[in-house]
Amino acid sequence: MMVRESQVSWSCQLVSGCEGKHQMLLLCCLMLLLLLPLSSMPQKLPTRDEELFQMQIRDTAFFHDSSVIPDGAEISSYLFRDTPKRYFFVVEEDNTPLAVTVTPCDAPLEWKLSVQELPEEASGEGSGEPEPLEQQKQQITNEEGIELFSYKGNDVEYFMSSSSPSGLYHLDLLSTEKDTHFKVYATTTPESDQPYPELPYDPRIDVTSLGRTTVTLTWKPSPTASLLKQPIQYCIVINKEHNFKSLCAVETKLSSDDAFMMAPKPGLDFSPFDFAHFGFPSDNNSGKERNFLKPSSKFGHQTSSKQRVDLHKVCIRNKNIFTVSDLKPDTQYYFDMFAVNTNTNTSTAYIGTFARTKEEAKQKMVELKDGRVTDVFIKRKGGKFLRFAPVSSHQKVIFSIHSCLDAVQVQVRRDGKLLLSQNVEGVRQFQLQGKAKAKYLIRLKGSKKGASILKVLATTRPNKQSFPSLPEDTRVKAFDKLRTCSSVTVAWLGTQERNKFCIYKREVGDSYNEEQKKREQNQCLGPDMRKKSEKVLCKYFHSQNIQKAVTTETIRGLQPGKSYLLDVYVIGHSGHSVKYQSKLVKTRKFC
């Protein structure tokens, strides 16, 4: 598969002579392949001339729009549906090792490898004069060669021989399903090249831990990394559809724009060899730079900026254990692992696996008793289901909900029909029309900020009220002009219902702030949880005129320049209490 420098010069003259005949351009290139071995110079060893190869591979024009497969480099190309494509390469001497690998990226391929015997002049005993053009054309057309190997499918398949005859080799490819990408690698030095990472003796992915939202995977390291010390990183692919057989297929699925190359339009020139993949400089900057190892903040290192739903690729350097998180419960996922050589971007697939995450733990239904308060605790972002089934016929049903901390979402259904859905903060009461033998399902969804604590009362008796009535505004107001060195005056709103109000005070430090106060805003903690020394007074208050339902109180006996936290509790007839919003006050330091 060597190409000598003098032959490159001769090929330029041959192609130049065909410039006036566009239809002969492809024929000229094919003739060149036959003429490459025609030389009177003795042949070299059947191994690649590395210096010459590096010179040729840097010359982008050498492989541009060419059907020549370079020795020892992977090419990426494109097939249009039902349009066959043929590639050529020359093996100059008998008994030459040969390896050819074809990687389908998006659709199954049909491909076959054939060899055509070189003309007698290729032995070096000929005159070196090229055959007439028409004679060479007839020779290529009529001699299809001997078929060595064929395959049909979407697996990464390869042909390997330790001793191949000299000749002109044809690689014919066809896609019958759709336009598709593919990759080809060919080499006459497979032992020394080792382009693809080697798999361990057990190439399976093991699932070592399975949860409702997490799956832990382990695998054995590639000998290419552990023994040959080549730069290998592992890329995991997670999806819900199926396992992938190549990283090329994953990249094509992730992005039709960024996966290797854009599909060329029929009739336009394009380069089947993407030099940017292998670190070789290119003079043509029209193609997009395709870096498959872009960093990302999620799943370690993501490798595509335009990911489709439910398909993720994660590259985690050289680790051999990884936990996939943020999965959905009771869902089947497919996991694939690829060892990637970061120098060449070539990859090898481990044997993929699949696993179903565990089901979400079934929540225990809480039964509500008529007229009895039930305490409910909900985890952050969690939820609870409550059931209320009145034992007798009823005209109305009343739900009283006291959210002690942040707001929670409340949904009530009667026999499956949604009756209300609201956010509840503080104390709320809902009165619904009753129905004989009806059953009510209450769904409570907690806050994103933290855990939620609630008190819930369901009753069919309107006079059975455990929660005290509250005004819409539960703030406590302090009068700055009435503030002295030993007292503060505050006011709060009441309702038309006669309730008992109790005031408590607690001295706090100067560093006490609104954030600390907010953390202590559990409205369900009643006066029974306070120290007796913190109690200021209790009194009853109400007003038939809701506009005048305001009461004031002066707290005396305070220290100059000190900060105090004031709490007002309203206590219902059944003894259940609700705390107003706490108020932070400070006495004057000098009077």
Salt bridges, closest charged atoms under 4 A:
ASP49 OD2 - LYS44 NZ 3.68
GLU50 OE1 - ARG48 NH2 2.99
ASP71 OD1 - ARG48 NH1 3.69
GLU74 OE1 - LYS183 NZ 3.46
ASP82 OD2 - ARG81 NH1 3.14
GLU92 OE2 - ARG4 NH1 3.70
ASP106 OD2 - LYS178 NZ 3.17
GLU110 OE2 - LYS152 NZ 3.54
GLU144 OE1 - ARG86 NH2 2.73
ASP155 OD1 - LYS245 NZ 2.78
ASP172 OD1 - ARG86 NE 2.63
ASP193 OD2 - ARG48 NH1 3.45
ASP202 OD1 - ARG204 NE 2.85
ASP202 OD2 - LYS220 NZ 3.54
GLU241 OE1 - LYS253 NZ 3.81
GLU251 OE2 - LYS313 NZ 1.94
ASP257 OD2 - LYS306 NZ 3.13
ASP274 OD2 - HIS277 NE2 2.72
ASP274 OD2 - ARG290 NH2 2.69
ASP310 OD1 - LYS240 NZ 3.66
ASP330 OD1 - ARG356 NH1 3.46
GLU360 OE2 - ARG212 NE 3.34
GLU367 OE2 - ARG387 NH1 3.04
ASP370 OD1 - ARG461 NH2 3.76
ASP375 OD1 - LYS455 NZ 2.58
ASP473 OD2 - ARG475 NH2 2.82
ASP480 OD1 - ARG483 NH2 3.07
GLU497 OE2 - HIS573 NE2 3.31
GLU514 OE1 - LYS517 NZ 2.73
GLU520 OE1 - ARG506 NH2 2.72
GLU534 OE1 - ARG530 NE 2.79
GLU553 OE1 - LYS539 NZ 3.13
ASP567 OD2 - ARG530 NH1 2.72
ASP567 OD1 - LYS579 NZ 3.98
